[in-house]
Amino acid sequence: MHNTALCEQCRDLVVFETAEQKITTEIKGIKFTYLATVAKCPNSDCHEELYVAELHDANIDKMKAAYTLARTETVKKLIDEITEKYNIGKQPLAKVLGWSETTIIRYYNVEQYPVKEYLSMLNSIKDDSRKYHNILEKGKNQLTDVAYRKSKVAVKELRIELPKSEKKIDSVIRYLLLKCEDVTPLSLQKLLYYSQSFNKVFNGKFLFKDDCEAWVHGPVYRETYYKYREYGHNVIDTVKLEKDNFSLSTEERELLDCVVKYFGCYSGKTLEQMTHSERPWSTTRKNLKPDEYSYDKISKDLIETYFREVKEKYNLINPNDLKSYSMDLFKKTPC
């Protein structure tokens, strides 16, 4: 390589000398440092960095090598953090995750880089103790009793990091949102109401303890309203919802599936009009004006009585028979 290069600042060919320069950069969220070789103009009033093709190519190779090393070292550190935090060995961790034991060893020994799905899983359980706990419980049969108990104790010691136990209504909400497309806060409220009501008459108990109130736009579960009101009239985002581990029985899921099928097909405004035509909401509202605020609770006794009558009137033998009632309500709903 000839030690001459064009200095654009001086507009002349100059004889340069090289020096090592430590460069810190970041690629795809991974910060790393490498030692580059740079050339600079020797003129005392310039010192402009010069472009030398051979040096440039060599520096690119150094950067790639440093990035590859940093990326794999990041995975190694990630696995160490997980195994230490949850007191579980690498091979037991692989079993819990449903991976082969050799896979995680290759990741750890910098022999292979995880695919996006696996890397995402490692990052998520590192940050989410509850998610790891759920995975541990599901995969405990893959572990020895000793390995399972050790990790279980570690999770319990992290209890301050665990979210509060999910309320039953939250599990129902999550199930409805994942099963029904394009749910708005308004339609969610009505689907909750019908789920609660029909579960009582078909399965003998209310789905959750929460009471609904007779608001202007129909039955409303107050806590749920405040949780999702930021969406306004827009569809609730379901991307971040956990897609399993519902606290629901088989009978409850079957009931919810039918509510989604026969009521989830209607818009929030249509569902609102349906509830307006039913006795629990209208009786609780009494003589209030249509736009007059009220936070009176719709009693569970009133809900049960009314929907038992519906069940008898429409000869609803099982949740699949809800179609006849929903279609009749829709026909009576003003356009």
N, C-alpha and C positions, 0 to 999 in steps of 0.2 A: 504494500500500500504506500503510495507517494504521500509525503507529509505536506502537501500543498492543497489548498482549497480556496474557492472564491469567497471573499468577505463582501457581502452585499453592502455593508455599511461603508467600508473603505473603497468599494468598487475596484478591487485589485486582488490578484492571486497572492496569497501569503503562505509562509511556512509556519505550520502550527505545531503545538505540542499538546499532548493529551493528558488528561487527569481523571481520576476516579471521582464520581459524584453519587452520593446516596440519594435515591429518589423514593419517596413514599407516595403511593397512589391507591386507588380503590376500583375494583371491578366487581360488579354484581353484588355489592354489599360486603365484599371481602377486602380489607385493607392489608397491604403488604409493602415491603421495602426491598429494593434491589440495588446493586451497584452498577451504575452505568459508566461508560467511558465517553467523555465529551472532549471536543476540540474547540479551542477559542482563538480568536485573532490575537497575535502577539503585540500588536501596536498598543502602546501605553494609553492612548486616548480612545481606545475602542473596546477591546476585550469582548467583542460580539461572539456569541456561540455560533460555530460554523456547522453547516450541513455536510457530513461526509457519509456517503452511501454505505460504505463498509461498516462504519461505526453504528450507523442507524440500524442496519439489519442485525448486527450483533446485539445491540441494546434491546431490540424487539425480542430476540431469542431469550435474553436474560430475563426480561419482564415476564414472558410466557412461563418460563421455568419457575420463577419466583411465585407467580400466581398459582400454578398447579400445586406447588408445595404448600403454599398457604391455605389453599382450598382443602386439600386433604388433611392438613394439620387441624383445620377448623372442625372437620368431622370427627377426628380423633378426640379433640377436646370436648366436643359435644357429647360423644359417647361416654367419656369419663365423667362429665357432669351428671348425666342421667344415672349411671350405675352408682355413683357416690350418693346422689340425692335420694334414690329409692332403695339403696342397699341391695342391689341385685347384680349378679355376674353378667358378663357379656353373653354367654351362651344361654342362660335362663331368659335374659331379655329378648334374645332372638326368638326363643320358643313362645314367649308371651305375645310377641308381635306377629307370630305366624311366619317368621322368616327361617331360612335354613341357618344352622349354626355357622357354617363356613362363610355365609354372606357378611355377617356383621364382623367377623374376624378379618375378612379382606378389607372392609371399610377401615377398620381400626389399624391395620398394618399398612395402610396407604397403598394397597395393591389395586384398589378399585374405588371409584367415586359413586356415591348413591344416585340412583335415578331420582327425578324430581319428587315422585310420590313418597319414596322412602325417606328422603331428606326432610320433606314436609312433616312426616309423621314424627321423626326424631325431634324436630324443633317444637312441635305442638305438645308432646308429652313432657318435654323439659320445662315448658312454661305453664302447663296446665296440669296441676296435680290431680284434679278430679278426673280428667280424661285418662291419665295413667291408671288411676284407681279402677276405673271402669274396665280398662283393658286387662289389668291384672286379675280382676274377678272373673272375667270371661275366659282367661287363659290359664287359670290356676291349676287345672287338671294336667297341664303340660309340665308343671313344675314338681319338684319334690316338696314334701310338706315343710321341710326346713327352709328351703329357698322362698316358698310362698309366705311363710310366717315372718321371716326376716324383712321382706319387702313390705308386707302388710303393716308391720310395726313402724317402719320408716314413714309410710304414708300417714298413719295416725299421728305421728309426731309433727307432721306438717299440717295438722288440722286447721290452723289459723289461716293457711293459704287456700283451704278448700271453700268454695262457695256454699252458702246455706243449702240445705236439702230442698230440692225442687218441690213446690206445692203441686198438688194434684191438678189444679186448674192450669198450671203452667205446662204440665205434661200434655194435657188435652189440647191446649193452644198450639203447642209445637206439632202435635199430630195433625191437627186440622190444617195448619199452614203448609205442612209438607205434603198433605194428601190432596189439597184443593188448590187449584191454580188461581192466581190473581186475586188474593184476598185483601180487602181494604179493612181499616179499623171498623167501619160500620158493619160490613158483612161478617167480620169475625165475631162481633158482639152477638149477632142474631144466631150464628151457627153455634156459639156457646150456649145460648138460651135453649135452642131446640135439642142440643145434645144433652143438656142437663135434664130437660123435661121428659124426653122420650126414654132416657136411660132409667128414670124412676119407674115408668109404667111398664117397661119391658124387662128390666133387670132387677127391679125391686129396690133400688137405692139411687140417691142423687150422686152424680159423678164427683162433685166437689162441695166443699162447705160454703163457699162464697155465695152471697145473696146478690141478686140484681136489683136495680132501681128503675122506676118508671120515668125515664127521661122523655124529653120532647120527641126524640127520634126512636123511641122504642126501648125495650129492656137493655140496660147497660150495667156491666160489671165495672165498678168505679176504678179499681186498681188496674185492671186491664186497659181501661180508657187512657189513664195517665201514662201507662207504659208505651202505648203505641200512637198517641195523639200527634206526635211529630210528623207522622206520615200523612196527616190530613185526609184528603180524598185519594191518595195514591196507594198503590199496591205495597204491602208489607214485604220487605226484603227477607228472603229465607236462606241466603247464601251461608251465613255463619251459624245456622241452627244445627245442633247435634242431631244426627239422623237415626239414632237408635236409643236403646235403653229407656223406653217409655214405661211409666208406672201404670200400665193399663192391662186389664185382663183381656182374654180372647173375646169374651162377650162384649166388653166395652169397645174394643177395636171394631168389631163387626157393626155395632150400633153407630159408631162414628163414621165408618165407611158409608153407611146408608144415609146418614145426615149429609155427608159431603156429596153423595150421588144425587139425592133428591132435593136438597136445599142449596147446596153449594153452586148449583148451576145458575142461580138467580143473582142479580146485582144487589148491592147493599140497600139501595132505595126500595127495590121490590120486596126484599125481606123485611124492611122496616114497615111497609104497608101491610104485609102479612101479619106481623105481630100487633099492629094497630087494630086489626079486625078480631083479635082474640081477647077473651074475657080477662085474663090475668092483668094485662097492661091497662086496658080500658077501665076496669073496675078500680084499680089502684089510682088511676088518674082522676077518677070521680068527675067533678064538675070543673076541672081546670080548663083554661083556654088552651087551644092547640099549641101556642108558643109560650106557654107559661112554665117556668122552671119548677121542677119538683124532684126531690131526692128520696121520695118514699120508697121503701123496699116492697117488692112484689113478694108476698109471702109464699113460702114453699108449699104450704097447705093448699093455697089457691091454685098454684101451678099443678100440683098433683091431681086435685079434683077435676080441673078442666081437661087435662090431657088423658085422664082415665075415661072421661066421657067421650073424648075424641077417639080413643082406642076402641071403645064399644060401638060408637056410631059408624065408624068406617070399617069395622070388623078387621082391625089390624092384628093379625096373628103373630107376626114377627117383624123386625125392623125393615125387611124388604118390602113390606106392604105400605111403607110411608109414601110411596109414589102417589097413591090415590089421594091422600090428604094434601100433599104439597101441590098437586095439580089443581085440586078444587080451590085451594087458597089462591093460587095464581089467577084462576079464572075470575075470582071475585075481586082481585086487586085492581084498583082504578089505574088507568094508563097515565 
